[in-house]
Amino acid sequence: MDNYTNGLIIGMLIGVPLGLYVAVVSNRHDKVIGGVAAQIFHVIGVIFVVSILPTTLALVFSKVEFLRVVLNALAFVALGYTMLFIHAYFEHPARERAKQEDRGWTAEKAKSSGL
């Protein structure tokens, strides 16, 4: 295998578990309610975004030419944010529905609650 492939594999071996961890913590902090598609695109997008730094560093230490390293980093940025935009496409309508269903306490609810 060439240096580029080695650097890419090393970077992804670090980035994928780290990205999965960040996706789980993110989901714990703010639930993904847009369904399975939103969850899948969220995880993939987070993995790409988190993998940018380890993969770039692994490619640099593998002595890959500079232009190829920069193009790889830009590709990871583009893929990551594209996946997160697709995630938002599925997530936004679900959040709007959830916001409409739970309007919180109104004056009418407060009067009828008996508190």
C-alpha positions as CSV (number, residue, x, y, z in Angstrom):
1,M,0.0,0.0,0.0
2,D,1.1,3.5,-0.7
3,N,1.5,6.3,1.9
4,Y,-1.8,7.9,1.1
5,T,-3.7,4.6,1.8
6,N,-1.8,4.0,5.0
7,G,-2.5,7.5,6.2
8,L,-6.2,7.3,5.3
9,I,-6.6,4.0,7.1
10,I,-4.8,5.2,10.2
11,G,-6.8,8.5,10.3
12,M,-10.1,6.6,9.9
13,L,-9.2,4.1,12.6
14,I,-8.9,7.0,15.0
15,G,-11.7,9.1,13.5
16,V,-14.5,6.6,13.2
17,P,-14.6,5.5,16.9
18,L,-14.1,9.1,18.0
19,G,-16.9,10.2,15.6
20,L,-19.2,7.5,16.9
21,Y,-18.5,8.6,20.5
22,V,-19.2,12.3,19.6
23,A,-22.5,11.2,17.8
24,V,-23.7,9.3,20.9
25,V,-22.9,12.2,23.2
26,S,-24.6,14.6,20.8
27,N,-27.6,12.4,20.6
28,R,-27.7,12.1,24.4
29,H,-27.5,15.9,24.7
30,D,-30.1,16.7,22.0
31,K,-32.1,13.7,20.7
32,V,-32.4,13.1,17.0
33,I,-36.2,12.8,16.4
34,G,-36.3,12.8,12.6
35,G,-36.3,9.1,12.3
36,V,-33.8,6.5,11.1
37,A,-32.6,8.5,8.1
38,A,-31.8,11.5,10.2
39,Q,-29.9,9.3,12.7
40,I,-27.9,7.7,10.0
41,F,-26.9,10.9,8.3
42,H,-26.1,12.5,11.6
43,V,-23.7,9.7,12.5
44,I,-22.1,9.7,9.1
45,G,-21.7,13.5,9.1
46,V,-20.2,13.6,12.6
47,I,-17.8,10.8,11.7
48,F,-16.5,12.8,8.6
49,V,-16.3,16.1,10.5
50,V,-14.5,14.5,13.5
51,S,-12.2,12.5,11.2
52,I,-10.8,15.6,9.5
53,L,-8.0,16.3,12.0
54,P,-6.8,12.7,12.7
55,T,-6.8,11.8,9.0
56,T,-5.0,15.0,8.0
57,L,-2.4,14.5,10.6
58,A,-1.9,10.9,9.6
59,L,-1.5,11.9,6.0
60,V,1.1,14.5,6.9
61,F,3.1,12.1,9.0
62,S,2.8,9.5,6.2
63,K,4.6,12.1,4.0
64,V,1.8,12.5,1.5
65,E,2.2,15.5,-0.8
66,F,0.7,18.7,0.5
67,L,-1.9,19.3,-2.2
68,R,-3.3,15.8,-1.7
69,V,-3.6,16.3,2.0
70,V,-5.5,19.6,1.5
71,L,-7.8,18.1,-1.0
72,N,-8.5,15.2,1.3
73,A,-9.3,17.6,4.2
74,L,-11.6,19.7,2.0
75,A,-13.4,16.5,0.7
76,F,-14.0,15.4,4.3
77,V,-15.3,18.9,5.2
78,A,-17.6,18.8,2.1
79,L,-18.9,15.3,2.8
80,G,-19.4,15.9,6.5
81,Y,-21.4,19.0,6.1
82,T,-23.3,17.6,3.2
83,M,-24.4,14.7,5.4
84,L,-25.3,17.0,8.2
85,F,-27.4,19.2,5.8
86,I,-29.2,16.0,4.7
87,H,-29.7,15.2,8.4
88,A,-31.2,18.6,8.9
89,Y,-33.6,18.1,6.0
90,F,-35.1,15.1,7.9
91,E,-34.8,16.6,11.4
92,H,-36.3,20.1,10.8
93,P,-39.9,19.0,10.1
94,A,-39.9,16.6,13.1
95,R,-38.7,19.4,15.4
96,E,-41.4,21.7,14.0
97,R,-44.1,19.1,14.7
98,A,-42.7,18.5,18.2
99,K,-42.7,22.3,18.9
100,Q,-46.3,22.6,17.8
101,E,-47.4,19.6,19.9
102,D,-45.8,20.9,23.1
103,R,-46.7,24.6,23.5
104,G,-45.9,24.5,27.2
105,W,-48.1,26.1,29.9
106,T,-50.7,28.6,28.7
107,A,-53.0,30.7,30.9
108,E,-55.9,28.4,30.0
109,K,-54.0,25.3,31.2
110,A,-52.9,27.1,34.4
111,K,-56.5,28.0,35.3
112,S,-57.8,24.5,34.6
113,S,-55.0,22.7,36.4
114,G,-56.2,23.6,39.9
115,L,-52.8,24.7,41.2
